[in-house]
């Protein structure tokens, strides 16, 4: 094993920027955007509750990122990584204690927002909020860390997909349309692809650290197939939810991102070097953001069309 490089002398701001991993905050923005579009279409959008829910989700995601930072370093899974998100303890001089305190403060902040929203909403928010907090913590912490036991993609897909979409809608209107669960499926698949791209890049380092991701458990060949199932499944499910009338047809503008998805699939199919796969992992997060943004903008365009029709009619 090669010795880890000494931490680079960078500012605290840069170190915390690395630790919180803001480039994957699309996992918060996109499902919240879907919830906002659905609420606007149904005439139940509430900007104050929406803003609070967005802040709460972002704080919980920050907590999850910092808990991941903490435990990946403590458990040694960062030791062999030469590229990756975060790694601010190993590479940028943050201490384990600082990251632990940051994770706790983020979790408490998200929890306090959740408690306030609970007083303004209904009891189902208990389960959504508790579930989100548990996933944030147990993703890499506890006796059965999800990311270390092949459940990272499932946890991310469920809680940064339908649970955020439905939960955000619920704080604005308790009568949630049942179809909203299915409407969030394209987002769930694409956000799971971000995690899976991370695990494909880190496959060898994770195997050495006994981090049993799906990529480690099933090997690179099957993991490459899974990446394509998740990414292209997002496009197929978008076509399906539009066909069933759960999402307006203008959301199909997100199909314009399909060439980028094909390019990234080719990279993961042909590359094994973590240094080569690292940019592709970040670009998968960017693809999630672009796909989700275009889906939301398409949905909002349909809302605008309906408003204009109402005025003309």
One Martini backbone bead per residue (centre of mass of N, CA, C, O) as a GRO file, in nm:
protein
  313
    1UNK     BB    1   0.096   0.035   0.023
    2UNK     BB    2   0.058   0.358  -0.020
    3UNK     BB    3   0.117   0.654   0.088
    4UNK     BB    4  -0.037   0.912   0.200
    5UNK     BB    5  -0.087   1.216   0.134
    6UNK     BB    6  -0.046   1.514   0.229
    7UNK     BB    7  -0.213   1.765   0.319
    8UNK     BB    8  -0.339   2.033   0.172
    9UNK     BB    9  -0.295   2.380   0.160
   10UNK     BB   10  -0.603   2.506   0.256
   11UNK     BB   11  -0.882   2.641   0.302
   12UNK     BB   12  -1.156   2.599   0.491
   13UNK     BB   13  -1.358   2.645   0.269
   14UNK     BB   14  -1.248   2.434   0.072
   15UNK     BB   15  -1.271   2.194   0.262
   16UNK     BB   16  -1.582   2.214   0.307
   17UNK     BB   17  -1.659   2.198   0.014
   18UNK     BB   18  -1.556   1.910  -0.024
   19UNK     BB   19  -1.718   1.769   0.208
   20UNK     BB   20  -2.019   1.854   0.103
   21UNK     BB   21  -2.061   1.817  -0.208
   22UNK     BB   22  -2.225   2.028  -0.410
   23UNK     BB   23  -2.245   1.872  -0.693
   24UNK     BB   24  -2.481   1.672  -0.548
   25UNK     BB   25  -2.732   1.873  -0.492
   26UNK     BB   26  -2.925   1.771  -0.713
   27UNK     BB   27  -3.062   1.562  -0.519
   28UNK     BB   28  -3.238   1.807  -0.406
   29UNK     BB   29  -3.339   1.997  -0.634
   30UNK     BB   30  -3.495   1.808  -0.826
   31UNK     BB   31  -3.727   1.690  -0.646
   32UNK     BB   32  -3.823   1.972  -0.562
   33UNK     BB   33  -3.901   2.064  -0.847
   34UNK     BB   34  -4.117   1.849  -0.893
   35UNK     BB   35  -4.296   1.934  -0.656
   36UNK     BB   36  -4.345   2.224  -0.756
   37UNK     BB   37  -4.477   2.158  -1.027
   38UNK     BB   38  -4.713   1.994  -0.914
   39UNK     BB   39  -4.824   2.218  -0.726
   40UNK     BB   40  -4.876   2.427  -0.946
   41UNK     BB   41  -5.075   2.258  -1.113
   42UNK     BB   42  -5.270   2.220  -0.842
   43UNK     BB   43  -5.268   2.496  -0.665
   44UNK     BB   44  -5.051   2.439  -0.383
   45UNK     BB   45  -4.834   2.642  -0.368
   46UNK     BB   46  -4.576   2.712  -0.104
   47UNK     BB   47  -4.304   2.901  -0.062
   48UNK     BB   48  -4.228   2.870   0.241
   49UNK     BB   49  -4.243   2.560   0.267
   50UNK     BB   50  -4.055   2.502   0.034
   51UNK     BB   51  -3.799   2.644   0.142
   52UNK     BB   52  -3.779   2.474   0.400
   53UNK     BB   53  -3.762   2.198   0.268
   54UNK     BB   54  -3.506   2.253   0.108
   55UNK     BB   55  -3.324   2.311   0.350
   56UNK     BB   56  -3.369   2.038   0.492
   57UNK     BB   57  -3.264   1.853   0.266
   58UNK     BB   58  -2.980   1.981   0.244
   59UNK     BB   59  -2.896   1.917   0.536
   60UNK     BB   60  -2.926   1.609   0.515
   61UNK     BB   61  -2.723   1.576   0.286
   62UNK     BB   62  -2.487   1.698   0.436
   63UNK     BB   63  -2.485   1.493   0.663
   64UNK     BB   64  -2.435   1.247   0.483
   65UNK     BB   65  -2.164   1.345   0.365
   66UNK     BB   66  -2.016   1.374   0.644
   67UNK     BB   67  -2.054   1.088   0.743
   68UNK     BB   68  -1.907   0.965   0.504
   69UNK     BB   69  -1.640   1.108   0.552
   70UNK     BB   70  -1.586   0.996   0.834
   71UNK     BB   71  -1.614   0.676   0.784
   72UNK     BB   72  -1.423   0.640   0.545
   73UNK     BB   73  -1.177   0.722   0.710
   74UNK     BB   74  -1.198   0.540   0.966
   75UNK     BB   75  -1.231   0.263   0.783
   76UNK     BB   76  -1.022   0.307   0.519
   77UNK     BB   77  -1.159   0.370   0.225
   78UNK     BB   78  -0.952   0.618   0.147
   79UNK     BB   79  -0.659   0.505   0.122
   80UNK     BB   80  -0.678   0.401  -0.206
   81UNK     BB   81  -0.771   0.665  -0.305
   82UNK     BB   82  -0.716   0.897  -0.594
   83UNK     BB   83  -1.030   0.952  -0.630
   84UNK     BB   84  -1.283   1.190  -0.518
   85UNK     BB   85  -1.505   1.279  -0.311
   86UNK     BB   86  -1.392   1.478  -0.084
   87UNK     BB   87  -1.146   1.390   0.128
   88UNK     BB   88  -1.080   1.624   0.352
   89UNK     BB   89  -0.909   1.474   0.559
   90UNK     BB   90  -0.686   1.357   0.376
   91UNK     BB   91  -0.638   1.632   0.172
   92UNK     BB   92  -0.747   1.919   0.361
   93UNK     BB   93  -0.727   1.907   0.704
   94UNK     BB   94  -0.955   1.794   0.831
   95UNK     BB   95  -1.108   1.680   1.106
   96UNK     BB   96  -1.290   1.445   1.252
   97UNK     BB   97  -1.430   1.634   1.452
   98UNK     BB   98  -1.530   1.851   1.256
   99UNK     BB   99  -1.704   1.663   1.083
  100UNK     BB  100  -1.885   1.559   1.310
  101UNK     BB  101  -2.003   1.834   1.388
  102UNK     BB  102  -2.118   1.905   1.110
  103UNK     BB  103  -2.314   1.668   1.096
  104UNK     BB  104  -2.477   1.735   1.350
  105UNK     BB  105  -2.570   2.021   1.272
  106UNK     BB  106  -2.717   1.939   1.013
  107UNK     BB  107  -2.915   1.741   1.144
  108UNK     BB  108  -3.045   1.941   1.340
  109UNK     BB  109  -3.138   2.151   1.135
  110UNK     BB  110  -3.321   1.957   0.973
  111UNK     BB  111  -3.494   1.870   1.219
  112UNK     BB  112  -3.613   2.149   1.296
  113UNK     BB  113  -3.758   2.195   1.033
  114UNK     BB  114  -3.931   1.938   1.049
  115UNK     BB  115  -4.084   2.013   1.308
  116UNK     BB  116  -4.219   2.264   1.200
  117UNK     BB  117  -4.363   2.130   0.957
  118UNK     BB  118  -4.529   1.938   1.133
  119UNK     BB  119  -4.707   2.171   1.262
  120UNK     BB  120  -4.815   2.241   0.947
  121UNK     BB  121  -4.897   1.945   0.907
  122UNK     BB  122  -4.877   1.602   0.896
  123UNK     BB  123  -4.803   1.280   1.025
  124UNK     BB  124  -4.640   1.163   0.775
  125UNK     BB  125  -4.380   1.337   0.823
  126UNK     BB  126  -4.249   1.163   1.030
  127UNK     BB  127  -4.162   0.926   0.843
  128UNK     BB  128  -4.002   1.090   0.640
  129UNK     BB  129  -3.806   1.229   0.838
  130UNK     BB  130  -3.694   0.980   0.982
  131UNK     BB  131  -3.597   0.836   0.730
  132UNK     BB  132  -3.398   1.054   0.634
  133UNK     BB  133  -3.221   1.058   0.891
  134UNK     BB  134  -3.141   0.758   0.889
  135UNK     BB  135  -3.002   0.759   0.614
  136UNK     BB  136  -2.791   0.978   0.673
  137UNK     BB  137  -2.653   0.800   0.897
  138UNK     BB  138  -2.667   0.482   0.782
  139UNK     BB  139  -2.502   0.490   0.522
  140UNK     BB  140  -2.205   0.478   0.714
  141UNK     BB  141  -2.337   0.406   0.983
  142UNK     BB  142  -2.318   0.171   1.206
  143UNK     BB  143  -2.367  -0.180   1.203
  144UNK     BB  144  -2.539  -0.123   0.906
  145UNK     BB  145  -2.415   0.008   0.648
  146UNK     BB  146  -2.550   0.064   0.349
  147UNK     BB  147  -2.293   0.119   0.163
  148UNK     BB  148  -2.153  -0.164   0.285
  149UNK     BB  149  -2.440  -0.345   0.182
  150UNK     BB  150  -2.576  -0.276  -0.112
  151UNK     BB  151  -2.783   0.003  -0.037
  152UNK     BB  152  -2.719   0.283  -0.162
  153UNK     BB  153  -2.900   0.308  -0.417
  154UNK     BB  154  -3.169   0.258  -0.278
  155UNK     BB  155  -3.161   0.488  -0.073
  156UNK     BB  156  -3.126   0.719  -0.275
  157UNK     BB  157  -3.369   0.663  -0.462
  158UNK     BB  158  -3.594   0.681  -0.247
  159UNK     BB  159  -3.510   0.957  -0.078
  160UNK     BB  160  -3.422   1.127  -0.361
  161UNK     BB  161  -3.713   1.084  -0.462
  162UNK     BB  162  -4.018   1.013  -0.357
  163UNK     BB  163  -3.982   1.128  -0.066
  164UNK     BB  164  -3.922   1.419  -0.147
  165UNK     BB  165  -4.153   1.476  -0.337
  166UNK     BB  166  -4.386   1.398  -0.143
  167UNK     BB  167  -4.298   1.559   0.107
  168UNK     BB  168  -4.305   1.844  -0.025
  169UNK     BB  169  -4.600   1.831  -0.107
  170UNK     BB  170  -4.721   1.771   0.180
  171UNK     BB  171  -4.646   2.053   0.312
  172UNK     BB  172  -4.865   2.191   0.108
  173UNK     BB  173  -5.034   1.903   0.058
  174UNK     BB  174  -5.196   1.621   0.190
  175UNK     BB  175  -5.324   1.558  -0.096
  176UNK     BB  176  -5.170   1.316  -0.256
  177UNK     BB  177  -5.103   1.207  -0.553
  178UNK     BB  178  -5.042   0.886  -0.639
  179UNK     BB  179  -4.875   0.948  -0.911
  180UNK     BB  180  -4.620   1.085  -0.779
  181UNK     BB  181  -4.454   0.837  -0.723
  182UNK     BB  182  -4.411   0.763  -1.028
  183UNK     BB  183  -4.307   1.045  -1.130
  184UNK     BB  184  -4.024   0.999  -0.958
  185UNK     BB  185  -3.865   0.764  -1.096
  186UNK     BB  186  -3.656   0.901  -1.283
  187UNK     BB  187  -3.505   1.035  -1.043
  188UNK     BB  188  -3.432   0.784  -0.882
  189UNK     BB  189  -3.251   0.651  -1.099
  190UNK     BB  190  -3.049   0.889  -1.143
  191UNK     BB  191  -2.945   0.911  -0.848
  192UNK     BB  192  -2.841   0.620  -0.831
  193UNK     BB  193  -2.624   0.662  -1.055
  194UNK     BB  194  -2.433   0.835  -0.893
  195UNK     BB  195  -2.356   0.618  -0.684
  196UNK     BB  196  -2.266   0.402  -0.891
  197UNK     BB  197  -2.038   0.564  -1.017
  198UNK     BB  198  -1.876   0.580  -0.758
  199UNK     BB  199  -1.846   0.264  -0.725
  200UNK     BB  200  -1.700   0.211  -0.990
  201UNK     BB  201  -1.452   0.386  -0.937
  202UNK     BB  202  -1.408   0.239  -0.628
  203UNK     BB  203  -1.391  -0.071  -0.643
  204UNK     BB  204  -1.101  -0.150  -0.545
  205UNK     BB  205  -1.095   0.013  -0.280
  206UNK     BB  206  -1.351  -0.117  -0.157
  207UNK     BB  207  -1.254  -0.408  -0.158
  208UNK     BB  208  -1.008  -0.359   0.033
  209UNK     BB  209  -1.222  -0.232   0.264
  210UNK     BB  210  -1.494  -0.398   0.269
  211UNK     BB  211  -1.690  -0.252   0.063
  212UNK     BB  212  -2.022  -0.372  -0.020
  213UNK     BB  213  -2.097  -0.306  -0.301
  214UNK     BB  214  -2.241  -0.384  -0.592
  215UNK     BB  215  -1.978  -0.376  -0.751
  216UNK     BB  216  -1.832  -0.577  -0.563
  217UNK     BB  217  -2.039  -0.816  -0.555
  218UNK     BB  218  -2.068  -0.838  -0.901
  219UNK     BB  219  -1.887  -0.666  -1.057
  220UNK     BB  220  -1.806  -0.486  -1.336
  221UNK     BB  221  -1.992  -0.600  -1.556
  222UNK     BB  222  -2.260  -0.568  -1.398
  223UNK     BB  223  -2.219  -0.271  -1.316
  224UNK     BB  224  -2.239  -0.163  -1.604
  225UNK     BB  225  -2.529  -0.251  -1.646
  226UNK     BB  226  -2.653  -0.095  -1.411
  227UNK     BB  227  -2.591   0.186  -1.511
  228UNK     BB  228  -2.771   0.160  -1.766
  229UNK     BB  229  -3.036   0.096  -1.623
  230UNK     BB  230  -3.055   0.361  -1.464
  231UNK     BB  231  -3.023   0.573  -1.688
  232UNK     BB  232  -3.221   0.454  -1.911
  233UNK     BB  233  -3.459   0.414  -1.713
  234UNK     BB  234  -3.528   0.713  -1.687
  235UNK     BB  235  -3.630   0.746  -1.981
  236UNK     BB  236  -3.839   0.520  -1.987
  237UNK     BB  237  -4.007   0.623  -1.741
  238UNK     BB  238  -4.079   0.893  -1.867
  239UNK     BB  239  -4.243   0.781  -2.098
  240UNK     BB  240  -4.448   0.633  -1.915
  241UNK     BB  241  -4.562   0.876  -1.741
  242UNK     BB  242  -4.661   1.024  -1.991
  243UNK     BB  243  -4.845   0.802  -2.114
  244UNK     BB  244  -5.019   0.801  -1.825
  245UNK     BB  245  -5.050   1.116  -1.730
  246UNK     BB  246  -4.842   1.207  -1.485
  247UNK     BB  247  -4.687   1.369  -1.706
  248UNK     BB  248  -4.621   1.605  -1.908
  249UNK     BB  249  -4.509   1.615  -2.238
  250UNK     BB  250  -4.294   1.852  -2.198
  251UNK     BB  251  -4.088   1.670  -2.027
  252UNK     BB  252  -3.944   1.539  -2.287
  253UNK     BB  253  -3.702   1.738  -2.307
  254UNK     BB  254  -3.504   1.547  -2.145
  255UNK     BB  255  -3.413   1.376  -2.402
  256UNK     BB  256  -3.172   1.570  -2.484
  257UNK     BB  257  -2.965   1.408  -2.278
  258UNK     BB  258  -2.900   1.128  -2.414
  259UNK     BB  259  -2.614   1.161  -2.538
  260UNK     BB  260  -2.470   1.189  -2.262
  261UNK     BB  261  -2.548   0.912  -2.156
  262UNK     BB  262  -2.399   0.751  -2.375
  263UNK     BB  263  -2.116   0.860  -2.318
  264UNK     BB  264  -2.096   0.760  -2.023
  265UNK     BB  265  -2.143   0.460  -2.075
  266UNK     BB  266  -1.886   0.426  -2.243
  267UNK     BB  267  -1.684   0.495  -2.025
  268UNK     BB  268  -1.773   0.267  -1.819
  269UNK     BB  269  -1.719   0.034  -2.039
  270UNK     BB  270  -1.386   0.121  -2.097
  271UNK     BB  271  -1.312   0.198  -1.800
  272UNK     BB  272  -1.089   0.168  -1.484
  273UNK     BB  273  -0.967   0.430  -1.413
  274UNK     BB  274  -1.025   0.651  -1.164
  275UNK     BB  275  -0.920   0.909  -1.312
  276UNK     BB  276  -1.124   0.868  -1.554
  277UNK     BB  277  -1.398   0.828  -1.377
  278UNK     BB  278  -1.429   1.084  -1.208
  279UNK     BB  279  -1.554   1.282  -1.416
  280UNK     BB  280  -1.797   1.090  -1.484
  281UNK     BB  281  -1.927   1.112  -1.208
  282UNK     BB  282  -1.978   1.418  -1.217
  283UNK     BB  283  -2.141   1.398  -1.490
  284UNK     BB  284  -2.373   1.237  -1.368
  285UNK     BB  285  -2.469   1.461  -1.183
  286UNK     BB  286  -2.516   1.659  -1.414
  287UNK     BB  287  -2.722   1.489  -1.564
  288UNK     BB  288  -2.929   1.489  -1.341
  289UNK     BB  289  -2.967   1.796  -1.347
  290UNK     BB  290  -3.050   1.826  -1.646
  291UNK     BB  291  -3.282   1.630  -1.654
  292UNK     BB  292  -3.446   1.755  -1.421
  293UNK     BB  293  -3.465   2.047  -1.525
  294UNK     BB  294  -3.612   1.977  -1.793
  295UNK     BB  295  -3.851   1.842  -1.666
  296UNK     BB  296  -3.943   2.089  -1.501
  297UNK     BB  297  -3.963   2.296  -1.731
  298UNK     BB  298  -4.169   2.136  -1.891
  299UNK     BB  299  -4.384   2.137  -1.672
  300UNK     BB  300  -4.402   2.449  -1.643
  301UNK     BB  301  -4.488   2.496  -1.934
  302UNK     BB  302  -4.764   2.356  -1.898
  303UNK     BB  303  -4.871   2.546  -1.684
  304UNK     BB  304  -4.860   2.797  -1.863
  305UNK     BB  305  -5.050   2.695  -2.080
  306UNK     BB  306  -5.295   2.666  -1.889
  307UNK     BB  307  -5.311   2.962  -1.810
  308UNK     BB  308  -5.354   3.077  -2.094
  309UNK     BB  309  -5.608   2.918  -2.155
  310UNK     BB  310  -5.774   3.042  -1.924
  311UNK     BB  311  -5.758   3.337  -2.024
  312UNK     BB  312  -5.873   3.291  -2.309
  313UNK     BB  313  -6.133   3.124  -2.209
   0.00000   0.00000   0.00000
